Amino acid sequence: MALIAQHQVFDPDSFTAPVVGISAELADHDSGEHQHQRAQILYAPRGCMTVTLAERWLILPPTRIIWIPSGVRHRVQLRGQVAYRSLYFADATILAMPHCAVLAANPLLAAVIERIAHWPFDYAQQHPQAEDLLRVLRNELSVAEQENTSLTLPSDPRVSAWIDSLNGVDQLPGLVVLAKAINLHPKTLTRIFLRETGLSYQQWCQQWRLMHAIELLAQLPSVSAVAQRLAFSSDSAFIAFFRQYTGTTPKRFMAGGERGIDRLLPPSVDKVLQHSLPATITLQWDNGGLRCSEELLTGG
């Protein structure tokens, strides 16, 4: 099984299989800035991770995935306990997307990623039938919706130095206070944010607050605890804020990863995933849907 320990060294570029997956239980992990020759998918069925790029900060709550094209420098940070899943692809065209993105993972996509993450490292190379499941993965990735859980980071060195100091911070200063702290005029600071992020400082702070709220929801025991950490006047005020930006409540947003996959997938598809696609199983797409042959699944 492709299970790795917290401090085990793993180099996905050292393998020759077309896809390599890993599964791990990690806590408070920081990968440092690095890059891979392979394209990568990150997924956490439980817990939350963040990915920092040169110009953007992305957050990955449950039921979402992050697509990282080959050669992109990135840093992955995990807060608290995280069920970490990562897939690495020699063929970067498995998803025709040249930039990093957070994508929604429906139950089928989540189940496929979970299965591949537990394959032996050489499984895709030694078993031609693995291509059947990779075909499902390609189809699901091609229709996955992008989600707005990312934040553009200003490149101005005075502002970026301040952003680097935000680790562990729960509230951001007002415009005037920040401008004074980094020796800028408030109007100059406003122009920097508008020019480099497309957002006013106030809008940028609201998006940062939302993403930090998601991060805290994965760590703290209750919505109330998150509301207090972020200095909302009440739980209701926090829930209203969260709903305004996501269209749903914090609990519903975070609970998506806990849905029972076996109850949401057709029985035949579930059986395919459990058996890692033995050679007697075929998958076919009909009018955008997945069809499995019950005779083949039962060996009849």
SULTASUL-V987057 format. One record per pair of residues at least 24 apart in sequence whose ideal C-beta (glycine too) atoms are under 10 Angstrom apart, sorted by the first residue. I is the first residue (numbers start at 1). J is the second residue. If there is no record, write none. Layout:
BEGIN
i: {I:I}
j: {J:J}
END
This chain:
BEGIN
i: {1:1:1:1:1:2:2:2:2:2:2:2:2:2:2:3:3:4:4:6:10:10:10:11:11:12:12:12:12:12:12:12:12:12:12:13:13:13:13:13:14:15:15:15:15:15:15:16:16:16:16:17:17:17:17:17:17:17:17:17:17:17:17:18:18:18:18:18:18:18:18:18:18:19:19:19:19:19:19:19:19:19:19:19:19:19:19:19:19:19:20:20:20:20:20:20:20:20:20:20:20:20:20:20:21:21:21:21:21:21:21:21:21:21:21:21:21:21:21:21:22:22:22:22:22:22:22:22:22:23:23:23:23:23:23:23:23:23:23:24:24:24:24:24:24:24:25:25:25:25:26:26:26:26:26:26:26:27:27:27:27:27:27:28:28:28:28:28:28:29:29:29:29:29:29:30:30:30:30:30:31:31:31:31:31:32:32:32:33:33:33:33:34:34:34:34:35:35:35:35:35:35:35:36:36:36:36:36:36:36:36:36:36:37:37:37:37:37:38:38:38:38:38:38:38:38:38:38:39:39:39:39:39:39:39:39:39:39:39:39:39:39:39:39:40:40:40:40:40:40:40:40:40:40:40:40:40:40:41:41:41:41:41:41:41:41:41:41:41:41:41:41:41:41:41:41:41:42:42:42:42:42:42:42:42:42:42:42:42:43:43:43:43:43:43:43:43:43:43:43:43:43:44:44:44:44:44:44:44:44:45:45:45:45:45:45:45:45:45:45:45:45:45:46:46:46:46:46:46:46:46:47:47:47:47:47:47:47:47:47:47:48:48:48:48:48:48:48:48:48:48:48:48:48:49:49:49:49:49:49:49:49:49:50:50:50:50:50:50:50:50:50:50:51:51:51:51:51:51:52:52:52:52:52:53:53:53:53:53:54:54:55:55:55:55:55:55:55:55:56:56:56:56:56:56:56:56:57:57:57:57:57:57:57:57:57:57:58:58:58:58:58:58:58:58:59:59:59:59:59:59:59:59:59:59:59:59:60:60:60:60:60:60:60:61:61:61:61:61:61:61:61:61:61:61:61:62:62:62:62:62:62:62:62:62:62:62:62:63:63:63:63:63:63:63:63:63:63:63:63:63:63:64:64:64:64:64:64:64:64:64:64:64:65:65:65:65:65:65:65:65:65:65:65:65:66:66:66:66:66:66:67:67:67:67:67:67:67:67:67:67:67:68:68:68:69:69:69:69:69:69:72:72:72:74:77:77:78:79:79:79:79:80:80:80:80:80:81:81:82:82:83:83:83:84:85:85:85:85:85:85:86:86:87:87:87:87:87:87:87:89:89:89:90:90:91:91:93:94:94:94:94:94:95:95:95:95:95:96:96:96:97:97:97:97:100:101:101:101:101:101:101:102:102:102:102:102:102:102:103:103:103:103:103:103:103:104:104:104:104:104:104:105:105:105:105:105:105:105:106:106:106:106:106:106:106:106:106:107:107:107:107:107:107:107:107:107:107:108:108:108:108:108:108:108:108:108:108:108:108:109:109:109:109:109:109:109:110:110:110:110:110:110:110:111:111:111:111:111:111:111:111:111:111:111:112:112:112:112:112:112:112:112:112:113:113:113:114:114:115:115:115:115:115:115:116:116:118:119:120:123:123:127:127:127:127:128:129:129:129:129:129:129:129:129:130:130:131:131:132:132:132:132:132:132:132:132:132:133:133:133:133:133:133:134:135:135:135:135:136:136:136:136:136:136:136:139:139:139:139:139:140:143:147:148:148:148:148:148:149:149:149:149:149:149:150:150:151:151:151:151:151:151:151:151:152:152:152:152:152:152:152:153:153:153:154:154:154:154:154:154:154:154:154:154:155:155:155:155:156:156:156:156:156:156:156:156:156:157:158:158:158:158:158:158:159:159:159:159:159:159:159:160:163:166:166:169:169:170:170:170:170:170:170:170:170:170:171:171:171:171:171:171:172:172:172:172:172:172:172:172:173:173:174:174:174:175:175:175:175:178:206:206:206:207:209:209:209:209:210:210:210:210:210:211:213:213:213:213:213:213:213:214:214:214:214:214:216:217:217:217:217:217:218:218:222:222:223:223:223:223:226:265:266:266:266:267:267:267:268:268:268:268:268:268:269:271:271:272:272}
j: {117:118:119:120:121:85:86:87:116:117:118:119:120:121:123:117:118:84:86:84:86:88:121:36:88:36:37:38:40:86:87:88:89:90:121:37:38:70:88:90:121:88:90:121:122:124:125:90:121:122:125:88:89:90:119:120:121:122:123:124:125:126:130:88:89:90:91:94:124:125:130:131:134:87:88:89:90:91:94:116:119:121:123:124:125:130:131:133:134:137:86:87:88:89:90:116:117:119:120:121:122:123:124:125:85:86:87:88:89:113:114:115:116:117:118:119:120:121:123:124:84:85:86:87:88:117:118:119:121:83:84:85:86:113:114:116:117:118:119:78:82:83:84:85:86:117:81:82:83:84:76:78:80:81:82:83:84:78:79:80:81:82:84:77:78:79:80:81:82:76:77:78:79:82:84:75:76:77:78:79:74:75:76:77:78:75:76:77:73:74:75:76:73:74:75:76:68:69:70:71:72:73:74:68:69:70:71:72:73:74:86:88:89:70:71:88:90:92:68:69:70:71:87:88:89:90:91:92:67:68:69:70:71:72:87:88:89:90:91:92:93:94:95:97:66:67:68:69:70:72:74:76:86:87:88:89:92:100:65:66:67:68:85:86:87:88:89:94:95:103:105:109:113:116:117:137:141:66:67:68:74:76:84:85:86:87:100:102:113:83:84:85:86:87:103:105:109:110:113:114:117:257:78:82:83:84:85:86:218:257:82:83:84:85:105:110:111:113:114:117:257:258:261:80:81:82:83:84:218:257:258:78:79:80:81:82:83:84:218:219:257:77:78:79:80:82:214:215:216:217:218:219:254:257:76:77:78:79:80:82:84:215:218:75:76:77:78:79:149:211:212:214:215:75:76:77:100:102:150:76:77:153:163:164:99:100:150:152:153:153:155:100:152:153:154:155:160:196:197:99:100:101:150:151:152:153:197:149:150:151:152:153:163:166:207:208:211:100:101:102:147:149:150:151:211:102:147:149:150:151:210:211:212:213:214:215:218:102:103:147:149:214:215:218:102:147:149:211:214:215:217:218:253:254:256:257:105:110:214:217:218:253:254:255:256:257:258:259:104:105:106:107:109:110:147:253:254:255:256:257:258:259:102:103:104:105:110:144:147:149:214:256:257:101:102:103:104:105:109:110:113:140:141:144:147:100:101:102:103:149:150:94:95:97:99:100:101:102:103:141:144:146:99:100:101:95:97:98:99:100:101:98:99:100:100:167:215:218:215:216:218:219:215:216:218:219:220:218:219:218:219:114:117:257:117:110:113:114:116:117:118:113:117:112:113:116:117:119:134:137:124:134:137:124:125:134:138:138:134:137:138:141:142:137:138:141:142:144:138:141:142:141:142:144:146:150:144:145:146:147:149:150:144:145:146:147:148:149:150:140:141:143:144:145:146:147:143:144:145:146:147:256:140:141:144:145:147:256:257:140:143:144:145:256:259:261:264:265:256:259:260:261:262:263:264:265:269:270:136:137:139:140:261:264:265:266:269:270:273:290:136:137:139:140:141:143:144:140:256:257:259:261:264:265:136:140:261:262:264:265:269:270:272:273:274:136:137:138:139:140:141:269:272:273:137:140:141:261:273:272:273:274:275:276:277:273:276:276:276:276:276:277:276:277:278:279:279:276:277:278:279:280:281:282:283:276:277:277:283:272:277:278:279:281:282:283:284:292:272:273:276:277:281:283:277:283:284:285:290:269:272:273:277:283:285:290:283:285:288:289:290:290:288:246:207:210:211:245:246:207:210:211:214:245:246:207:211:197:199:204:207:208:210:211:212:193:196:197:198:199:204:207:196:197:204:189:192:193:194:195:196:197:199:201:204:192:195:196:197:182:184:188:189:191:192:193:195:196:182:182:183:184:188:189:192:184:189:192:193:196:197:201:196:208:208:212:208:212:209:212:213:216:226:228:229:230:231:205:209:212:229:230:231:201:202:204:205:206:208:209:212:201:205:201:202:205:200:201:202:205:205:241:244:245:245:238:241:242:245:241:242:244:245:246:245:238:241:242:245:246:250:253:242:246:250:253:254:250:242:250:251:253:254:254:257:250:251:249:250:251:254:250:290:290:291:292:292:294:297:292:293:294:296:297:298:297:297:298:296:297}
END
